[in-house]
């Protein structure tokens, strides 16, 4: 049996992977937050033989974890405040914080239980969420031989001002976690607006601490000139690299997540062998079997590591660059191990070992 733990069961990535697994005859169970809002439970107890029983009780099925071979832990069960059923609670700060933290803790607990029950997890807890944090992973990347940007983490703008001057006024800021601002609709309009915070260039006027300034940790790096950007999806020992020609659009020049697909070419990319070897060493050091890596290829031909996301989106890479990522992820889950056999029809894969 294969479990998929996901926030939303109708997530496009979940639906596409599910189709590949079902086409291979997998016994697949998708467990989402909304499913566990139904009459469901997770039960742990001693068994009659002195062991431990771990049982997921869903509306229409009871699952003993002994039956589970692999699990894909996709994102988390953090409640989404934009959903209409959550909005009244979201307006109550203390209640919402408790509600959200309970869901996060429950998700982590279930995931850790799977891992300690010898279920093959993509990714293995606790590293599936631990390495969403950016400080340690950057240091480890440097240790395995990657060039990284000099990076400043600070809460105070005067320190950033010194960094700004050191790098000739050419630096960027990015948050530790994605920031999503929700804007309430007009009285008769139920369409909520959202605003996201990505990587941004820093200007001198941004570095003034106004009255009432609240020290907030932030990430600051020199702006790195780009020939192309790379999104590299790692599935076990396979690497799928996509070149993102972000400099072809003013909208995506500073951060390709300001999507402009019509003017930004995405194509398969062949990684140099030494870069591929460093990626494998990084994955081994971090204890990950899956991840999406962001890198920059500079105009001088240098590869600069930016970050790895253990839960990074890959659907757009698979679609736009025509890379068989879903097929390989499904095969790895079915095998229940990193060393899986590639189907003959997938031998023509653009990747480097």
FENVEN-V930008 format. One record per pair of residues at least 24 apart in sequence whose C-alpha atoms are under 8 Angstrom apart, sorted by the first residue. I is the first residue (numbers start at 0). J is the second residue. D is the distance in whole Angstrom. If there is no record, write none. Layout:
((I;J;D) (I;J;D))
//
This chain:
((0;25;7) (0;26;5) (0;27;6) (0;28;8) (0;66;6) (0;67;5) (0;68;6) (0;69;7) (1;25;7) (1;26;6) (1;27;5) (1;28;6) (1;67;6) (1;68;6) (1;69;5) (1;70;6) (1;71;8) (1;332;7) (1;333;8) (2;27;6) (2;28;5) (2;29;6) (2;30;7) (2;67;7) (2;69;6) (2;70;5) (2;71;6) (3;27;8) (3;28;6) (3;29;5) (3;30;6) (3;70;6) (3;71;5) (3;72;6) (3;73;7) (4;29;6) (4;30;5) (4;31;6) (4;70;7) (4;71;6) (4;72;5) (4;73;6) (4;75;8) (5;29;7) (5;30;6) (5;31;5) (5;32;7) (5;72;7) (5;73;5) (5;74;6) (5;75;6) (5;76;7) (6;31;5) (6;32;5) (6;33;8) (6;73;7) (6;74;7) (6;75;6) (6;76;5) (6;77;7) (6;78;8) (7;31;6) (7;32;7) (7;33;7) (12;314;6) (15;325;8) (16;325;6) (16;326;8) (16;328;8) (16;329;7) (19;325;7) (19;326;7) (19;329;6) (20;329;6) (20;330;8) (20;333;8) (25;333;7) (31;76;8) (32;76;6) (32;78;8) (64;113;8) (64;116;8) (67;118;7) (68;118;5) (68;119;6) (68;335;6) (69;118;5) (69;119;5) (69;120;6) (69;121;8) (69;332;6) (69;333;7) (69;335;6) (70;113;8) (70;118;7) (70;119;6) (70;120;5) (70;121;6) (70;332;7) (71;120;6) (71;121;5) (71;122;7) (71;332;8) (72;110;7) (72;120;7) (72;121;6) (72;122;6) (72;127;8) (73;310;6) (74;310;6) (75;103;7) (75;106;7) (76;102;6) (76;103;6) (76;106;6) (77;102;6) (77;103;6) (78;102;7) (81;181;8) (81;191;7) (119;332;8) (119;335;6) (119;336;7) (121;287;8) (121;288;6) (121;289;6) (121;332;8) (122;287;6) (122;288;6) (122;289;6) (122;309;7) (123;286;7) (123;287;7) (123;288;8) (126;285;7) (126;286;7) (126;287;7) (127;287;7) (127;309;6) (127;310;7) (128;309;7) (130;285;8) (130;307;8) (130;308;7) (130;309;7) (131;307;8) (131;308;6) (131;309;6) (131;310;8) (132;175;7) (133;175;7) (133;306;7) (136;285;8) (136;306;7) (136;307;7) (137;305;7) (137;306;7) (139;281;7) (139;284;8) (140;281;6) (140;304;7) (143;277;6) (143;280;6) (143;281;6) (144;277;7) (145;277;7) (145;302;8) (145;303;7) (145;304;6) (146;302;7) (146;303;5) (146;304;6) (147;303;5) (147;304;5) (147;305;7) (148;220;6) (148;221;7) (148;303;7) (148;304;8) (148;305;7) (149;220;6) (149;221;7) (150;218;7) (150;219;6) (150;220;5) (150;221;8) (151;218;6) (151;219;5) (151;220;6) (152;216;7) (152;217;6) (152;218;5) (152;219;6) (153;215;8) (153;216;5) (153;217;6) (153;218;7) (154;214;5) (154;215;5) (154;216;4) (154;217;6) (155;214;6) (155;215;7) (155;216;8) (156;206;5) (156;207;7) (156;208;6) (157;206;7) (157;207;8) (159;206;7) (159;219;8) (160;203;8) (160;206;6) (166;221;6) (168;201;8) (168;202;7) (168;203;8) (169;200;7) (169;201;7) (169;221;6) (169;222;6) (170;200;6) (170;201;6) (170;219;7) (170;220;5) (170;221;4) (170;222;5) (171;198;7) (171;199;5) (171;200;4) (171;201;5) (171;219;6) (171;220;5) (171;221;6) (171;222;6) (172;198;6) (172;199;5) (172;200;6) (172;201;6) (172;217;7) (172;218;6) (172;219;5) (172;220;7) (173;197;6) (173;198;5) (173;199;7) (173;217;7) (173;218;5) (173;219;7) (174;198;8) (174;217;6) (174;218;6) (175;216;8) (175;217;7) (175;218;7) (197;254;7) (197;256;8) (198;253;7) (198;254;6) (199;253;7) (199;254;8) (200;253;7) (223;295;8) (223;297;7) (224;297;6) (224;298;7) (225;295;6) (225;296;6) (225;297;5) (225;298;6) (226;295;8) (226;296;6) (226;297;5) (226;298;5) (227;295;6) (227;296;5) (227;297;7) (228;293;7) (228;294;6) (228;295;5) (228;296;6) (229;292;8) (229;293;6) (229;294;5) (229;295;6) (229;296;7) (230;291;7) (230;292;6) (230;293;5) (230;294;7) (230;316;8) (231;291;6) (231;292;5) (231;293;7) (231;294;8) (232;289;7) (232;290;6) (232;291;4) (232;292;6) (232;313;7) (232;324;8) (233;288;7) (233;289;5) (233;290;5) (233;291;6) (233;292;8) (234;288;6) (234;289;5) (234;290;7) (234;324;8) (234;327;7) (234;328;6) (234;331;8) (235;288;5) (235;289;6) (235;331;7) (235;337;5) (235;338;7) (236;279;7) (236;288;8) (236;337;7) (236;338;7) (236;352;7) (237;350;7) (237;351;7) (237;352;7) (238;275;8) (238;350;5) (238;351;6) (238;352;7) (239;267;8) (239;268;8) (239;322;7) (239;324;7) (239;349;7) (239;350;5) (239;351;8) (240;267;6) (240;268;5) (240;269;7) (240;270;7) (240;349;8) (240;350;7) (241;265;6) (241;266;5) (241;267;5) (241;268;5) (241;316;6) (241;320;6) (242;266;5) (242;267;6) (242;268;6) (265;316;8) (265;319;6) (265;320;6) (266;319;7) (266;320;5) (266;321;8) (267;320;5) (267;321;8) (267;322;7) (267;349;7) (268;349;7) (268;350;8) (269;349;6) (269;350;6) (269;351;7) (270;350;7) (270;351;6) (271;351;7) (272;351;6) (272;352;7) (274;302;8) (275;351;6) (275;352;6) (276;352;7) (288;337;7) (322;348;7) (322;349;8) (323;348;7))
//
